[in-house]
Amino acid sequence: MPRMNVNEVKFDCLHFQGAIPCKPNKQHGAICATCTSYQPINKRILIIKLGALGDVIRTTPLLSKLRQEHAYAHITWLTLSPDILPANAIDTIYALDAVSIFALQNSIFDIVINLDKDKEACLLMQLISADEKYGFTWEDDHIAACTPAAEHKLMTGFFDQISKENTKSYLEEIFEICHFTFDKEPYQIRLNSAFDSKWKQKFTDLAKDKIIVGLNTGCGPRWNTRLWSDHHWIDLALKLKAAGYFPVFLGGALEDEKNKTLALAAGVYYPGNFSLEEFIAITNNCSMVVTQVTMMMHIATALQKKLVLMNTIFNPNEFEFYGRGVLIGPPSPCRCYFGNSCSEAHPCMLDITSDVVLEALSQLN
């Protein structure tokens, strides 16, 4: 058995696991002195993207670009939503807590990217050591841009007038903040294979050969102006059935009772309320998805589903569909930009009809 001294340990290897054996050692008995799997890390990169879930998912295209630019990088990600991230694409995933912050403050990175404008994320950005910093930080007791490339995104957040004039997608913006050019790098997401197989069989039995259309009825409490009416959802489900589709109502805990009522009224399938991990697997077994602007939009995009997106209050230029989506809005422009309550007696979201959604779905076939 070969002997090794501690000064022969390759602490800079991509496989190094800290105080425990690395994979080459566990799988093949390899040791640093003679290991053929040694690969030195060329960059240590930290991404800070805490939440919400949809924002975390739509930041994942950066992973492909970072791997392309830095083939042997060690990538760490700090988030409030660790279970959503693709573990095979990230070396270390930290959930936001005191232990993680302590570890990061006592680590040295080559590159740190913070795409959150929340105070806690910017304060942490200011405290972490790195040669290069991109995104947002904290200076003079306020949020600040790390480089001039992040100033435009700051200004769109400060002033609605500037936000409305923006013509770039969110992905174009964050890539530019990182001094990259967006080239349709894909979303990435964690998919549980066991749940995926379970729902594949379930939907095969239920839908037979019909096209499965997921109808995501919720949007969370933050932007209530995004909600479509129960009447519209029922009407759409009935028309989808009549057109030969297999509609499925989808949603989270907040929509559970609502979806039971809708499913009963329309006579369509509602699988129930499940964990986020299983919800992703259910969505993966839909061919098409109809949703308002919410987390489902990002899940469906990550799973490369055909998507019909209903939008009223957000800048329509911010969305990236990768050629698989149709954006629809009300016939008259919305007056409640980024508003959580509608200024009109009749919300314009209700002017989006089921016929318009059905026509959009037909364009995607």
LUMZA-161525 format. One line per 3 residues: number of its first residue (from 1); for each residue x, y, z negated of N, C-alpha, C. Coordinates in steps of 0.2 Angstrom, whole numbers. Atoms other than C-alpha are relative to their C-alpha. Layout:
<mipas>
NUM = X/Y/Z/X/Y/Z/X/Y/Z  ...
</mipas>
This chain:
<mipas>
1 = 4/-6/0/0/0/0/4/6/0  -4/-6/0/8/17/5/-1/4/-6  1/-5/5/11/29/-8/0/7/2
4 = 1/-7/-2/7/48/-7/1/4/-6  -1/-5/5/12/63/-17/-6/5/2  6/-5/-1/-1/77/-19/2/5/5
7 = -2/-5/-5/9/89/-8/0/-3/7  2/3/-6/5/77/6/-7/0/2  8/0/-2/-14/79/5/-1/6/4
10 = 2/-5/-5/-21/89/19/-6/4/-2  5/-3/3/-31/101/10/-4/4/6  3/-4/-6/-35/111/27/-3/-5/5
13 = 3/5/-5/-42/95/35/-8/1/0  7/0/0/-60/96/41/-4/-5/-4  2/6/3/-63/79/33/0/1/-8
16 = -2/0/7/-57/85/16/-7/2/-4  6/0/3/-71/83/3/1/3/-7  -1/-2/7/-64/91/-13/3/-5/-4
19 = -3/5/5/-62/79/-27/-2/-7/1  3/7/-2/-70/64/-18/4/-2/6  -3/2/-7/-63/53/-4/-4/2/6
22 = 3/-2/-6/-66/59/13/-3/-6/4  3/5/-4/-75/49/27/5/-5/3  -5/5/-2/-60/42/35/3/-5/-5
25 = -2/5/6/-54/35/18/-5/-5/-2  6/4/2/-71/28/14/-1/-5/5  2/5/-6/-74/20/31/6/-4/2
28 = -6/3/-3/-56/15/36/6/-1/-5  -6/1/4/-45/16/21/6/5/2  -6/-5/-2/-35/31/29/2/4/-6
31 = -3/-5/4/-24/42/19/4/5/4  -2/-5/-4/-17/58/24/7/-1/3  -7/0/-2/1/53/26/0/-4/7
34 = -1/4/-7/-3/41/41/-7/1/4  6/-1/-3/-21/47/45/0/3/7  1/-3/-7/-25/49/64/-6/4/1
37 = 6/-4/0/-41/58/60/1/7/-2  -1/-7/3/-33/74/53/-1/5/5  2/-6/-4/-40/90/60/0/6/-4
40 = 0/-6/4/-35/106/53/-5/5/2  5/-5/-1/-48/119/51/3/7/3  -3/-6/-3/-45/134/62/-4/7/-2
43 = 4/-5/3/-59/145/54/-4/-2/-5  5/1/6/-69/146/38/-5/5/1  6/-5/-2/-86/154/42/-5/-1/-5
46 = 6/0/5/-100/158/30/-6/4/4  6/-3/-2/-118/162/36/-4/1/-6  5/-2/5/-129/171/24/-7/1/4
49 = 6/-1/-3/-147/169/30/-5/-3/-5  3/2/5/-158/167/15/-8/-3/1  8/1/-1/-177/167/21/-2/6/4
52 = 4/6/1/-190/166/26/2/-5/5  -1/6/-4/-191/149/34/1/1/7  0/-1/-7/-195/155/51/7/4/2
55 = -6/-4/-2/-180/168/51/6/-5/-1  -6/4/1/-168/154/45/0/-4/6  0/4/-5/-174/143/59/3/3/7
58 = -2/-3/-6/-172/156/72/7/3/0  -7/-2/0/-154/160/67/4/-6/2  -4/6/-1/-148/142/70/3/0/7
61 = -4/0/-7/-144/146/89/7/2/-1  -7/-2/1/-128/154/82/5/-5/-1  -4/6/1/-122/137/77/4/-2/6
64 = -3/2/-6/-119/132/95/6/5/2  -5/-5/-2/-110/148/99/6/0/-4  -6/0/4/-99/147/84/4/-6/1
67 = -4/6/-2/-94/129/88/4/1/6  -4/-1/-6/-90/134/105/6/5/0  -6/-5/1/-79/149/100/5/-3/-5
70 = -5/2/5/-71/140/85/-1/-8/-1  2/7/0/-71/121/89/1/-4/-6  -2/4/6/-63/116/73/-2/4/-7
73 = 2/-4/6/-72/128/61/-4/-4/-5  4/2/6/-79/124/44/-5/5/-1  5/-5/1/-96/132/43/-4/-2/-6
76 = 4/1/6/-105/135/27/-6/5/1  6/-4/-1/-123/142/26/-3/0/-7  3/-1/6/-131/150/11/-7/2/1
79 = 7/-1/-2/-150/150/11/-5/-2/-6  5/2/4/-166/148/1/-4/-6/2  4/6/-4/-172/134/13/5/-5/2
82 = -5/5/-2/-158/121/13/-3/-6/4  3/6/-3/-170/107/19/-2/1/7  2/-1/-7/-174/115/35/6/0/5
85 = -6/-1/-5/-156/116/42/3/-7/2  -3/6/-3/-148/103/53/7/-2/-4  -6/1/4/-135/95/41/6/-3/4
88 = -5/2/-4/-126/87/55/4/6/4  -4/-5/-3/-121/104/62/3/5/-5  -3/-5/5/-116/113/46/4/-4/-5
91 = -4/4/4/-102/107/35/-2/0/-8  2/-1/7/-108/114/18/-6/5/0  6/-4/1/-126/120/14/-1/2/-7
94 = 1/-2/7/-128/130/-2/-8/3/0  6/-3/2/-145/134/-10/2/6/-4  -1/-6/4/-146/151/-17/-1/-1/-8
97 = 0/0/8/-142/150/-36/6/2/-3  -6/-3/3/-129/156/-48/6/-4/1  -6/4/-1/-118/141/-46/3/1/7
100 = -3/-1/-7/-117/143/-27/3/7/1  -3/-7/0/-114/162/-29/7/0/-3  -6/1/4/-100/158/-41/5/-3/5
103 = -5/4/-5/-92/146/-28/2/4/6  -2/-4/-6/-93/158/-14/4/6/-2  -4/-6/2/-86/173/-23/7/-2/-2
106 = -7/2/1/-71/162/-27/3/-4/6  -2/3/-6/-69/156/-9/3/5/4  -3/-5/-5/-59/164/5/-3/-3/7
109 = 2/1/-6/-67/165/22/3/4/5  -2/-4/-5/-61/170/39/-5/5/3  6/-4/-3/-78/176/45/-6/-1/-5
112 = 6/1/4/-94/180/35/-5/4/4  5/-3/-4/-110/184/44/-6/0/-5  6/-1/4/-125/191/34/-5/4/5
115 = 5/-2/-4/-141/193/44/-6/2/-4  5/-2/5/-152/197/29/1/7/-2  0/-7/2/-156/215/25/-2/1/-7
118 = 2/0/7/-162/211/7/6/2/-4  -5/-2/5/-152/219/-7/5/-5/-2  -4/5/3/-146/203/-14/5/-3/5
121 = -4/3/-5/-139/197/2/6/5/2  -5/-5/-2/-130/213/6/5/1/-6  -4/-1/6/-123/215/-12/5/-6/0
124 = -4/6/0/-116/197/-10/5/1/5  -4/-1/-6/-109/201/7/6/5/-2  -5/-5/2/-99/216/-1/5/-4/-5
127 = -4/3/5/-92/204/-14/5/-5/2  -3/6/-3/-86/190/-3/6/2/4  -6/-2/-4/-68/190/4/0/-3/7
130 = 0/3/-6/-66/188/22/4/5/5  -4/-5/-5/-55/195/37/-5/3/4  5/-3/-5/-70/198/48/-7/0/-3
133 = 7/0/3/-88/203/42/-5/3/6  5/-2/-5/-103/205/54/-7/0/-3  7/0/2/-121/210/50/0/6/-5
136 = 2/-6/5/-126/220/34/4/-1/-6  -4/0/7/-117/224/18/-3/6/-4  3/-5/5/-119/236/3/6/5/-1
139 = -5/-5/2/-110/253/2/-3/6/-2  3/-7/3/-113/269/-8/-7/-1/-2  6/1/3/-128/261/-16/-6/-1/5
142 = 5/1/-5/-137/257/0/2/-5/5  -1/5/-5/-138/244/14/4/4/6  -4/-3/-5/-125/247/28/2/-5/5
145 = -2/4/-5/-119/240/44/8/-2/0  -7/2/0/-103/230/44/4/3/6  -4/-2/-6/-98/235/62/-6/4/3
148 = 5/-3/-4/-107/247/74/-5/-4/4  5/5/-4/-115/232/83/-6/-1/-4  6/2/4/-127/230/68/-4/7/-1
151 = 3/-7/1/-132/249/68/-7/0/3  6/-1/-4/-146/247/81/-6/-4/-4  5/4/4/-155/233/70/-2/3/-6
154 = 2/-4/6/-154/244/55/-5/5/2  4/-6/-2/-162/258/64/-7/-2/2  6/3/-2/-176/247/71/-4/-2/-7
157 = 4/2/6/-180/242/53/-2/7/-4  2/-6/4/-180/260/46/-6/4/3  5/-4/-3/-191/268/59/-4/-4/5
160 = 4/3/-4/-206/261/68/1/2/7  0/-3/-7/-204/273/83/6/-4/4  -5/3/-3/-187/265/86/-1/-7/1
163 = 2/8/0/-193/247/83/-4/-1/7  5/1/-5/-207/250/96/4/0/7  -4/-1/-6/-194/255/109/5/-5/2
166 = -5/5/-1/-183/240/107/-2/-5/6  1/4/-6/-182/229/123/4/-7/-1  -4/6/1/-171/215/116/-4/-5/-4
169 = 3/6/4/-176/198/109/4/0/-7  -4/1/6/-171/194/91/6/-3/1  -6/4/-1/-159/182/97/6/4/3
172 = -5/-5/-3/-150/195/108/2/4/-5  -2/-4/5/-150/206/94/5/-3/-5  -4/3/5/-142/194/81/7/-2/3
175 = -6/2/-3/-129/188/94/4/6/1  -4/-6/-1/-124/206/98/3/2/-7  -3/-2/7/-122/209/79/6/-4/-1
178 = -6/4/1/-110/195/79/6/0/5  -4/-2/-5/-101/202/94/0/-6/5  1/5/-5/-107/188/105/-6/2/6
181 = 6/-1/-5/-119/187/121/-4/-6/-1  4/6/1/-134/176/119/-1/-3/7  1/3/-6/-135/163/133/-4/-6/-1
184 = 5/5/1/-150/153/128/2/-6/-4  -2/5/4/-141/143/115/-7/-2/-4  6/2/3/-155/132/107/-1/1/-7
187 = 1/1/7/-163/132/90/2/-7/-2  -2/6/2/-158/118/79/-5/-1/-7  4/1/6/-169/110/65/1/-8/-3
190 = 0/7/3/-169/94/53/-6/-3/2  6/4/-1/-180/81/59/1/-7/-3  0/6/3/-184/66/48/-2/-6/5
193 = 1/5/-5/-183/50/59/-6/-4/-2  5/5/3/-194/39/48/-7/4/1  6/-3/0/-208/52/47/-2/1/8
196 = 1/-1/-7/-206/55/66/-3/-6/3  3/6/-2/-209/37/70/-7/-2/-2  7/1/3/-224/36/58/-5/3/4
199 = 5/-4/-3/-233/50/67/0/-1/7  0/2/-7/-228/44/84/-5/-5/1  4/6/0/-237/28/81/-7/2/-1
202 = 7/-2/2/-252/37/73/-3/4/6  3/-4/-5/-255/49/87/-1/-4/6  1/5/-6/-252/35/100/-7/-3/-1
205 = 7/3/1/-267/26/92/-6/4/1  6/-4/0/-278/41/90/-1/3/7  1/-4/-6/-275/51/106/0/-4/7
208 = -1/4/-6/-272/37/118/5/3/5  -5/-3/-5/-265/45/134/-2/8/1  1/-7/0/-272/63/130/5/4/-2
211 = -5/-5/2/-261/78/129/-2/3/-7  1/-2/7/-260/82/110/2/8/-1  -1/-7/1/-262/101/106/-1/1/-7
214 = 0/-2/7/-257/107/89/-3/7/-1  3/-6/1/-268/121/83/2/2/-7  -3/-2/6/-259/130/69/-4/6/-3
217 = 5/-5/2/-272/140/59/2/6/-5  -2/-4/5/-262/149/46/5/5/2  -5/-4/-1/-250/163/45/3/3/-6
220 = -3/-2/6/-246/166/27/-3/7/-2  4/-6/3/-252/181/16/3/7/2  -4/-6/0/-239/194/21/-3/4/6
223 = 3/-4/-6/-247/199/38/-7/-2/2  7/3/-1/-266/196/37/-2/2/7  2/-2/-6/-268/205/53/1/-5/6
226 = -1/5/-5/-262/190/62/-5/-5/1  5/5/1/-276/179/57/-5/0/6  5/1/-5/-288/172/71/-6/-2/-4
229 = 6/2/4/-306/169/65/-1/-8/1  2/7/0/-313/152/61/-4/-2/6  4/1/-6/-326/154/75/4/-1/6
232 = -4/1/-5/-312/156/87/3/-7/1  -3/6/0/-303/141/82/-4/-6/1  5/5/-1/-318/130/82/-2/0/8
235 = 2/-1/-7/-323/137/99/6/-3/5  -6/2/-4/-305/133/106/0/-8/-1  -1/8/0/-305/115/99/-6/-3/4
238 = 5/3/-4/-322/111/107/2/0/7  -2/-1/-8/-316/118/124/6/-5/1  -6/4/-1/-300/108/122/-2/-7/1
241 = 3/7/-1/-310/92/119/-3/-1/6  4/1/-7/-321/95/134/4/0/6  -5/0/-6/-306/98/145/5/-6/0
244 = -4/7/0/-298/81/140/6/0/-4  -6/-1/5/-285/87/127/-2/-4/-6  1/3/7/-283/79/110/2/6/-5
247 = -2/-6/5/-283/95/98/1/-3/-7  -2/2/7/-276/93/80/1/7/-4  -1/-6/4/-278/106/67/6/-1/-5
250 = -6/0/4/-262/110/58/1/6/-5  -1/-6/5/-257/121/43/3/-3/-7  -3/2/7/-250/121/25/-5/0/-5
253 = 5/0/6/-257/121/8/-5/5/0  5/-6/0/-265/138/10/-6/-1/5  5/1/-5/-275/131/25/-3/-6/-1
256 = 2/7/0/-279/114/19/-8/0/0  8/0/0/-298/118/14/-3/2/6  2/-3/-6/-300/129/29/0/-5/6
259 = 0/5/-6/-294/115/41/-4/-6/-1  5/5/1/-305/102/33/-7/2/3  7/-2/-3/-320/113/37/0/1/7
262 = 0/0/-7/-314/117/54/0/-6/4  0/7/-3/-311/99/58/-7/-3/0  7/3/1/-328/94/52/-5/4/5
265 = 4/-4/-4/-336/108/62/1/-1/8  -2/1/-7/-327/104/78/0/-7/2  -1/8/-1/-326/85/76/7/-2/3
268 = -7/2/-3/-307/85/79/4/-2/-6  -4/3/5/-293/77/69/4/5/-4  -5/-4/4/-284/85/55/4/-5/-5
271 = -4/5/4/-270/75/47/0/1/-7  0/-2/7/-270/84/30/6/4/-1  -6/-4/2/-257/94/20/6/-4/-2
274 = -5/4/2/-240/87/19/6/4/-2  -6/-4/1/-222/92/14/2/3/7  -2/-3/-6/-213/103/26/4/-5/5
277 = -3/5/-3/-202/89/31/-4/-4/5  5/4/-4/-217/79/37/-4/4/5  3/-5/-4/-225/94/44/4/1/7
280 = -4/-1/-6/-211/96/56/0/-7/4  1/7/-4/-212/77/61/-7/0/4  7/0/-3/-231/79/64/0/5/6
283 = -1/-5/-5/-227/95/75/4/-3/6  -4/3/-6/-214/85/85/-4/-5/4  4/5/-4/-228/73/90/-5/3/4
286 = 5/-4/-4/-238/87/98/4/2/7  -3/-2/-6/-235/91/116/0/7/1  1/-7/-1/-241/109/115/-3/2/-7
289 = 2/-3/6/-244/121/101/-3/7/1  3/-7/-1/-256/136/99/1/3/-7  -1/-3/7/-251/148/84/0/7/1
292 = -1/-8/1/-251/166/78/8/0/-1  -7/-1/2/-234/173/74/2/-2/-7  -1/3/6/-228/163/60/6/-5/0
295 = -5/5/1/-216/149/54/-1/-5/6  1/5/-5/-224/137/66/3/2/7  -3/-2/-6/-218/147/81/7/-2/0
298 = -7/1/0/-200/144/76/1/-8/0  -1/8/0/-203/125/72/-2/-3/7  1/3/-7/-211/122/89/5/2/5
301 = -6/-2/-5/-197/132/98/6/-5/-2  -6/4/1/-184/122/89/-1/-8/2  1/7/-2/-193/105/93/-2/0/8
304 = 0/-1/-8/-194/112/112/-7/-2/2  7/1/-2/-213/111/112/-3/6/5  4/-6/-4/-224/121/125/-4/4/-5
307 = 3/-5/6/-231/136/115/-4/5/3  4/-6/-1/-245/148/116/0/4/-6  -1/-4/6/-241/162/105/-5/6/0
310 = 5/-6/0/-255/175/100/4/6/-5  -4/-6/3/-247/192/95/-4/6/0  3/-7/0/-254/209/90/5/5/-3
313 = -3/-5/4/-244/218/77/8/1/1  -7/0/-1/-226/214/83/2/2/7  -2/-2/-7/-215/220/97/1/-6/4
316 = 0/6/-4/-218/207/111/7/-2/3  -6/1/-3/-200/209/117/5/-4/-5  -4/4/5/-193/200/101/0/-7/1
319 = 1/7/0/-199/183/106/4/-3/5  -4/4/-5/-188/170/115/-4/-7/1  4/7/-1/-198/155/123/4/-5/4
322 = -4/5/-4/-184/147/133/-4/-3/6  4/2/-6/-196/146/148/-6/-5/-2  5/5/2/-208/135/138/-6/3/-4
325 = 5/-3/4/-220/148/131/-4/5/4  4/-5/-3/-234/160/135/-2/5/-6  2/-5/5/-237/176/125/-7/3/2
328 = 7/-4/-2/-255/183/124/-1/4/-6  2/-5/4/-262/198/116/-7/3/1  7/-3/-2/-278/208/115/0/4/6
331 = 0/-4/-6/-284/217/130/2/8/-1  -2/-7/2/-281/234/121/6/0/-5  -6/1/4/-265/238/113/-2/1/-8
334 = 1/0/7/-264/235/94/3/7/-3  -2/-7/3/-263/251/83/3/-1/-7  -2/2/7/-257/242/67/7/-3/0
337 = -6/2/-1/-239/240/71/3/-2/-7  -3/2/7/-231/229/57/-5/1/-6  5/-2/6/-247/232/47/-3/-7/-3
340 = 4/5/4/-255/220/34/-7/1/-1  8/-1/-1/-272/228/36/-1/4/6  2/-3/-6/-281/233/51/-3/7/-1
343 = 3/-7/0/-285/252/54/-7/0/4  6/0/-4/-300/247/65/-5/-4/-3  6/4/3/-317/241/60/0/-7/3
346 = 0/6/-4/-315/227/73/7/-2/2  -7/2/-1/-298/219/72/2/-3/7  -1/2/-7/-290/217/89/2/-7/1
349 = -2/8/0/-284/199/85/-6/-3/2  6/4/-2/-302/194/87/-2/1/7  1/-1/-7/-302/201/105/3/-5/4
352 = -3/5/-4/-291/187/110/-5/-6/0  6/5/0/-304/174/116/3/-7/1  -2/7/-1/-303/155/117/1/-2/7
355 = -1/1/-7/-304/156/136/7/2/2  -7/-2/-2/-288/166/137/5/-5/-3  -5/5/2/-279/153/126/0/-6/4
358 = 1/6/-4/-286/139/136/4/1/7  -3/-1/-6/-280/147/152/8/0/-1  -7/0/2/-263/150/144/3/-7/0
361 = -2/7/1/-262/131/140/1/-3/7  0/3/-7/-266/127/158/6/2/4  -6/-2/-3/-251/137/164/6/-4/-2
364 = -6/4/2/-240/126/154/0/-7/2  1/7/-3/-246/110/161/5/-2/6
</mipas>
